[in-house]
Amino acid sequence: MTTTIIDKIHKEMTVKEVLDRWPATLDVFVANGFENFRDEKQRNAVGAFLKLGRAAQTKKYDLDNFLSLLQDKINEELNQVDVTMKVTEKTDSQVTVSGLLPCPVRLPLLEGFDAFIENYTKETGNSVSYKLEAASVGANWIEENIQGIDDADDLPDIFLSAGFETFFDQKTIGRFKDQGIFTDITSAEVNPDFAAIDIKDPKKDYSIIAAVPAVFMVNHDVLGDLPVPRRWSDLLQPEYEQQVALPVGDFDLFNAILLSLHKELGDEGIRKLGRCMLKSMHPSQMVKNAKRVAEEKPIVTIMPYFFTKMARMVKSLEIVWPEDGAVVSPIFMLTKKATLERVKPIAEYLASKPVGEILAQKGLFPSVHPEVDNLLEGDHPWKWVGWDYIYQNDIGALIKHTTQVFEDSMNEV
């Protein structure tokens, strides 16, 4: 749905005007320090006179970023027409597609995918069932929908998700890989932003369509005399013990961090990571927490690059892309070789430039597609474990080992 002028917000609108017209924006206000607007009396009193420009000023937010967050929520509400109701689960379908989509871009991805599938079915006569859930459902969804599959014929024709554990654990999809079940349909070329790393699977089984980068958010209000950490090794120094917030609840990204540091520094590196942790928070909580004065706050937060969009509104926060590389949690796509003739157009669409632009430009998940502008500024090196490391290790077992080392080290502080 195209947003018309009536659906645009501006700085002269009052908080009450916005909330009356678009109630879903309450989530944005609350997440960014306006907890009082949960109360209807406050909305009718303060909100009736407080304009958005002034609201941003009181919190020392960048006005354009604040308005952009609200507008994104409005657009999401307008577009929820409900695209998710079009998800199908037909037992007689010729093609099945399953997986997890990053939450910030799930709706626009589903809208485009639904239109593509409608045309695909008209042109080919093949019906398609698909279930593309929000990544926030995470491990539970995978456990219910993937782990119980014993026969490769029962796997979806195309499967999408981020992270390592699902794809390489021998108890899940990893056990099918050595059977030659999958094939990489993506272009041999990669986006110039990834030219320095071996992002393409040399065995041509798995496709990587984008990355979820992990970066640092430094809170200058509590940094004091400590230097701003510029590298991962900086965070592991004694002065940062119990000063760092980690995305432990984001399994895909946290596992990528564990694997990357273990590859370079072994168990001792993981122990130091555990000792540096102050708390575990969801990324949205990380940004909100940084604005609270009453509670203990981390000096550094490790977070997905997407959430830096919110953090940029707070002037005391600095976003640091690590000099030794943002840890890469890949967004994988598996395409079954046995049904490639039918599913190749769908797989090619999911790896296409339009999908890559949604991932990169709406979600800040840089795309591997060679023609996508990932909007990355300055130097943006990567910390990527690499395919040699993946093939030389039992990734599922290594994730369990490093997680245990991490948890044990937290008790040592």
N, C-alpha and C positions, 0 to 999 in steps of 0.2 A: 504494500500500500504506500503511495506517495504522500508525504506529509505536506499538507497545504498550509497557507499562511495562518489560518485560524488555529493550527496546531503548533505554532511556534511560540516559545516563551521569550520574554525579554526582561531586562533588569527593572523596569518600572512596574511589573506585576507584583501584587502582594502575595505573600505565602498562602493566605486563605483562598485567593483566586485560583492559584495553581492546584491546591489540594481539593477544592470543590470541583474543579473541572477534571483533574486527573488524580484520583485518590491513591493510585499505586505509587505516586511520587513520595508518599509518606515514608517509604522505606529509605529513600535517598536522604531525606531530611534527618531521619533518626540516625542513620548510619554515619552521618557527618556532623553529629554534635547537637542536633535540635530535638533532643528527646522530649522536650516539653510539648511538642506539637502532637504527641500521642493523645493529649488531653483536649477534648473538644472545646472546653472553656478557653484554653490558651489559644487554640486556633482562631476562635471567634474574637478574642480580645487582642492579643499581641499580633496574631497572624493577619488580622484585618488591616493593620496599619504598616506592618513590616514589609518593605519592598525587597525583592530579591537582591538588588544591588547593595542595599544596606545590610542584609543578612550575611552576604559574603564578606562584607567589610568587617563586621563584628567578629568573625572567626579568622580574619586575616587570610581569606581564601582568594585565589586568583578567580576573578569573576567569570572569565570565559570558560574555565574548566568547570566551575560550579554549574553554570548554565548548561554546559555540554552534558554533564552527568544527568541533570534533570531531563534534558531533551531526549537523551538516550532511553530513559525510562518511559517517557511519554510515547516515543516511537515504538518501543516494545509493546506497550499496552495497546496501541492502535493496531499493531500488526498481529496481535494474538487473536486471530479471527475465527476459529481456533485452528491453527495449522496442525497442532498436535493431535487433533481429533481425526486427521486424515491418515494417521499411522494405521497400518493394516497388519493382520496376522492371518492370512489365508493359507489353509493347509494344502490347497490345490495350486498354489502359485508356482510358476516356472522358475522364479528367481527369489532368493531371500537375501536381505541385507540387514545386518545387526551391528550394534556397537554403541559407543558412548561419545557424545559430542561435547566440546567445551561449553560450559554454561553460558558465557557471555555472547556466544555467536550461534547458539543452537537454533533459535527461531529463524534468523535470516537464512541459515543453511538449510533448514527444513523447508522453507518457502521455495527456495530455488530448486531443491531436490524434488519436491512434490510436482512442480511444473515440468521438470525434466522427465520424471517417471511417467507422467500423463502422456507426453509426446512419444516417449519410448514405447509404451504399450500400444499406442495407436499405430506406430510404424512397424512394430515387430509382431504384435499379437501376444506377446509374453506378459502375463500378469506378474506383478512384483509385490511381495509383502516385505515390509520393513519395520524395524523397531529400533529407533535411534534415540536413546535416553540421554538425559543430562549427565555429565560426568560426575556430578555430585552424588549420584546413587552408588558409584564406585564399586568396591569389591563385592558387595552383597549381590549386585546385579550379575556380575561375572560369575559368581559362585552358583547362582541359580540357573543361569542360562548357558554357561560354557563348560564349567568344570565336570558336569555329569555326562558329557558327550564322550562315548567310547569309539564310535564309528565315524570316520571322516565324512561319510555321506550325510551325516546329520549336522555337520557344521554349516553355518550360513555361507552362501556363495561369496559374500563380501563381508568382512568384519573390520570395524574401525575402533580404535581406542588409543589412549596415550599410555606411556609407561613401559616398563620392562617385564614385570613379574608375570603378567598374563601371557605374554608372547613367548617367553623363554623357559618358564617353569615346566618341568617335565610332567607335572600333574595336571597341567591345563593344555593350552594350544601348543606349547613347546614340544610335546610328544609327537605331534603330527609333522613337525617341520622336516625331520630326517626322512620322512616317507615321500618327499617331493610333492606334497599336496598343493603348495602355493606357487604363485609366480608374480614377479614384479612387472607391472605394465607401464610404469612411469618412464619418462624420457631419460635418455642417457645423460643429458645435460642437467646441471643443477643451477640454482640461483647463485649469482656471483657472491652473495652474502655468505654462502656456505663453501666457497671454493677452497678454503684452506683445510677442510676436514673431509674425511672419507665417509660422507653421509649416506652414500648409496651402498646397498647390500651387494657385496661382490659375488655372492652365490645366487643372486637374483630371485630370492624367495619372497622377501618382505619389501613392501614399498613404504617409504617415509614421505609424508606429504607436508609436514610442518613440524615446528619445534615449540616446546614450552620452555622458555629460558628462565633460569633462577638468577636474580640480581640482589643487590644489597639496598636497603633503605636505612640511612643513617639519620638519627635524631639529634640535631645539634643542641637542642635544649638540655640534653642529658649527657652529651659527649664529654664536656669538660675539657681537660688538658690532653685527653687521649688523641692520638692521630686518627684521621679518617682511614678506615681499612680500605685498601685498594685491591687486595688479592685475598684469595681464600686462606692462604697461609697466615695472613695478618689476623684473621678471626680466631685462629687456634692458639694465639699467644696467651700467656697467663693473665694479662691485664683485661682480657675479654671474658674470663670465666664468669658464668652466670650473668652475662650481659647481652645475650643474643636470643632473639625469638626465631624459632624454626618451624617450618610448615609440616610438622609431623603428621597432622591429619590429612594432608594431601599426599596420599601414598605414592602416586606416580612420581611426583616431583621429589619427594623426600628420598625414595629409593634411588633415583638418579643421582642425588647428592651423595648418598652413602657409597654407591658404586664408584663414582668419580674420585672421591677422596680416598677410598680404599685402594684403588688402582695405583695412585701416586704415593700414598703414605702408609698403606697397610693398616693393621689394627690400631696402631698408636694414633694415627690420624683420626680414626673414628672415636677413640677414647677422648681425644682433645675436643672433638666436636660435641660429644656428650657433656663434657665439663663446661663448655661455653654456654650451654642452653640455660636461659632464664625461664622461658615458658614456651608452650606450644599453643599457637593460635591459628585460626583460619585467617587467610590473607585480609579479608574485609575487617576482621577484628584488629588485625595488626595496625591498619591505618587509623581506625577509630581510637585504638588504645594510645597511639602516639599523641593524641590531642588532649588526653586526660591528665590532669595534674595530680589528682588525689591518690593514684595508685602507682606502684613501682612500674617503671617503663623500661623496655629494652633500649640499649644504645643502638643496636643494629638489628634489623629484621631481614631475614632471607625470604624472598617472596617471588611469586610468578611475575614476569614483566608486565602482564596485563594490569595488575593492581597498581602499578606506578601511575596510571592515569588518574586515579583517585588521590594518590599521595602527593602529586604535584601541586595540589591546591594548598598544601600546608607549607608555609615558607620556611619553617624550621627543619624540614625534611629534605635530605639530599639523596637522589637516586644515583647509585654507583654501579656501573657495568664493570664487573671485575676485570682487571688488566690481564689476568691469566685465563679469562673466559667465563662467560655465563654457562652454568651447567645446563646441558641439553636433556630434556625429557621428550623423546620423540613421539609424534602422533603417527602411529602405524596404520597401514591398510593391508589386509590380507585378501588376496583374490584366488579363488580355487581354480586350479589348472583344468580340472575335469569339466567345468562348465564355462570355460573362458569364452567360447563362441557366443554364448548368450549374454554373458555378463560384462564383456569387455567395454561396451559403450558406457555402462554405468560406472565402472571403475575409472575409466578415462575422464568422465565428468567429475567424479569426486577428487581426482588429481589435477583438475583443470585450472586455468588461470582465474576464471570467475570465483571458484571456490577458494582458491589461494588468496585472492584479494579480500574476501570476507574474513578469512582467518587472520590475515596479516594486518589489514587496515581497520577492521572493526574490533578485532580481538587481541591485537598485538601478539599473535602467534606466527612468527615469521615463516613464510612459505618456501618450500624447496623448488617450486615451479620457476623455471628460468626467467619468465617474463614479468613476474610480480614485483612491484615496488614495495619492499617491506618497511619502508619509512624509518629505517634505522639510521641514526645520525652518528657521525664520528666513528671511532674505532669500536668494533663489536666482536671481539674474538670469542671463541667457543671452547668450553671444556666438555669434550665428547669422549666417552670411553672407547669408542672405535669398535669395528667389527672383529678385529683380531682378538680383542679382549673378550667380546661376547662369545665368540666361538671356542675360545680356549678355557672357558669357565662354565660351571653349572650356575647360571645366573639365579635361579630360584633358590638354590642352597646358599649362595653367597649373600643374597638379600636377607635370608633368615639369620645367617651368621653375623653380618654387620649390624643388623637390628639388635641382636642380643648384646653384642659388644657395646653398642651405643647406650642401651638401657642400663647395663651394668655400670658403665662409667658415670652415669648421672648420679648413682648412689655413692660415688666416691668423693663427691664434692662436699 
